[in-house]
Amino acid sequence: MAHPEIAEKAKEIIYMGGAMFCSGNTTPYAEMNFLYDPEAAATCVRAPFPKQTIVSLDVCNTVNMRQPKFMEIYNSIDSEPIKEMFRRNYAYQLFEGNPSANQLVWDLISAAIVIDPDIIVEYEDVYLDIDDNPLSPTYGKSHETSQPSRQIVKVPTKIDQDRF
């Protein structure tokens, strides 16, 4: 990291990526965000942030937006430009007229945790690292490490879905 003093000045960082205790969604080992740039993911995980929360597939795979809730949110919007933005989103086409539709909401969980950290019900504190060796068969994999030189990272495993 070129300027580690920047990380030390941050109060906390929350981001989505990785798959700690489950399979990846792009390879058996790696989640898409970390696989596309494992070196950047490793730089972030290894940076001296005072507090890191990584929203991995472990929790993302458990949270679905269901059609009734999506339509409830859509119907509560008073602004026509915002409603138009919703209609242009792929999710609107998925949900419109399909009461059984549901969709994983990956990145929204990170945003929700920024707004309300108390939605995290269960988590693991782990020394996390990323396999950033391009010759490795597990390239892009996030994994627990025993290296105490690594940062402890909070990995949510369950959130309060009603509150979310």
Secondary structure by P-SEA (a helix, b strand, c coil): cccccccccccbbbbbbbbccccccccccccccccccaaaaaaaaaccccbbbbbcccccccccccaaaaaaaaaacccaaaaaaaaacaaaaaccccccbbbbbaaaaaaaaaacccccccccccccccccccccccccbbbbbccccccbbbbbcccccccc
